Amino acid sequence: MVECMEYLVVTRCIGFQYGFTGSASVLGFPLTESVSFSLKPLSQNTHYNIDDSTVCPEPDDLEAHRIPVVVDPNDLDNAKTLLQSSPPPYLELFNEPDYSYGGVTPITSPEDSANDLRPLIQLGAPTQFISPAVAFTGSDWLKEFQGNCTECMDKIGIIGAHVYSVDPNGALDQIKKVHDQWPDKKIWVTEISPSTGDPACQYDAAGMANWMTTVVNQIKALGYVEKIFWNTGTWIGSILRKPVEQMATLLKKPLKLALVQLATGSNKSANLSRARSRVLEAAQQGASLIVLPECFNSPYGCQYFPKYAETLLPSPRSQDKSPSFHALSNLAKEANAYLLGGSIPEYETSSKKYFNTSLMFNPKGDLIATHRKVHLFDIDIPGKITFKESEILSPGNKVTLVDLPEYGKIAIAICYDIRFPEIAMIAARKQCFLLLYPGAFNLTTGALHWSLQARARAMDNQLYVGLCSPARDMEASYNAWGHSMVVDPNAAVMTEAGEKEEIIYADLDSDKIEEIRKGIPLGGQRRFDVYPDVSEGKVRFEE
């Protein structure tokens, strides 16, 4: 768990008129050689833990939590008083090593830093944290620091590394060298920012976000960085750092997924009753997320959509106008599970339009998401199949992401939507761990592309994918492919149904996602400077 703790910031200022010392003057610190001490909370404006999504609450008044004390480096009475009255768990030696910032005076040498820290350690300062700009000086600065104060380096448990360079890859190499030299130390990336001369300095907000995303993913791929911060470079000692990305796992705890490959017929009441039976069976087997197939309450076909359509708006929905809605809501509550109601034909009275609509309910029976099929199934394969959903249906107009608080985010789309990888890419960039597609591929397209599409979306985005089909009925006018399946983030099929009605299960966990993304770090290798990030474009999340 993240502790809402405080730590001590130690900064030496040497007539530095820009950057940190300029900020120091704003805070009332003199522009003379000194060591300044400041207590502050680690809060949601300063860091995230990699292994825990919990963040500390932001204080109402950040400045009220800062207790600046300025002393002479050789007179530590004030420091001693401060340490004894309110000892901080972390001591940050925020002494920048020898390099020029904007062409002005360098700040502090390893020897000066060691001299500043040694008496604090003798005063009994607790767990130590040192933050030199290793993006520039790497392990050499730390080696010199250790040579000047071995007991200082022994006491330090955390090294803060700056990715603050024209060459982020070079900065990452320096971080690797630090880790190799001191594998027993924790590593925090305490600053991410492009430096003077970096093209990123000329980016607009979207370009900067792309640059930041690339660097963050590169850091994540290292596998041993515990926390990430970034800094605008205008405040002393990281007072106003902002989190770049929550490094918590996408899937907060293991989840058992069930896909119900349901056999449906022409009787809606019988379909709903059959669905209830199979969903409760899945819940009894421990499934906490249960999925029904596309058009689970009716036959699939343009000739059936108007007859089986239900009115979902305006709310509240009546039992006679929306029997499937009420059945799903009650069933989710009865099963005490998240329930994705595949899809049902929907009729919107205000527009007089029909939609293919998926409904998602939480374990309390509350509707938490609605997805209307975005891409309509209009195909014509000579001698095989012709189908035109657009003759009856209208498309939905949004990407649907759903937050399951206990687990994380998932994305919902329907059948033909899977052929358009943009939805999956957006979902992955928005930190989803699972893509769910209720779908009714036919015998032609199913044989060609059903498994291929599922594995492709999983491979491209390194997350779980679930496809839930109706059972195959060769006496129906439309023959569904069946073969519901779950694919893991490495594009391996975890479980697959046959043609008939059955329930398949898959246990999802975060370890697989992390393992695959560390081994093949696509996130840090994407070139959004060459092509656009579709998740940062004009994405619609509302109808």
Buried (B, 14 or more C-beta within 10 A) or exposed (E): EBEBEBBBBBBBBBEBEBBBBBBBBEBEBEBEEBBBBBBBBBBBBBBBBBEBBEBBEEBEEBEEBBBBEBBEBEEBEBBBEBBEEEBBEBBBBBBBBBBEBEEBEEBBBBEBBBBBBBBBBEBEBBEBBBBBBBBBBBBBBBBBBBEBBEEBBEBBBBBBBBBBBBEBEEBBEBBBBBBEBBEEBBBBBBBBBBBEEBEBEEBEEEBBBBBBBBBBBBBBBBEEBBBBBBBEBEBBBBBBBBBBBBBBBBBBEEBBBBBBBBBBEEEBEEBBEBBBEBBBBBBEEEBBBBBBBBBBBBBBBBEBBEEBBBBBBEEEBEEEBBBBBBBBBEBBBBBEBBBBBBBBBBBBEEEEBBBBBBBBBBBEBEBBBBBBBBBBBEBEEEEEBEBEBEEBBBBBEBBBBBEBEEBBBBBBBBBBBBBEBBBBBBBBBBBBBBBBBBBBBBBBBBEBBBBEBBBBBBBBBBBBBBBBBBBBBEEBEBBBBBBBBBBBBBBEBBBBBEBEBBBBBBBBBBEBBBBBBEEBBBBBEBEBEEEEBBBBEEBEEEE
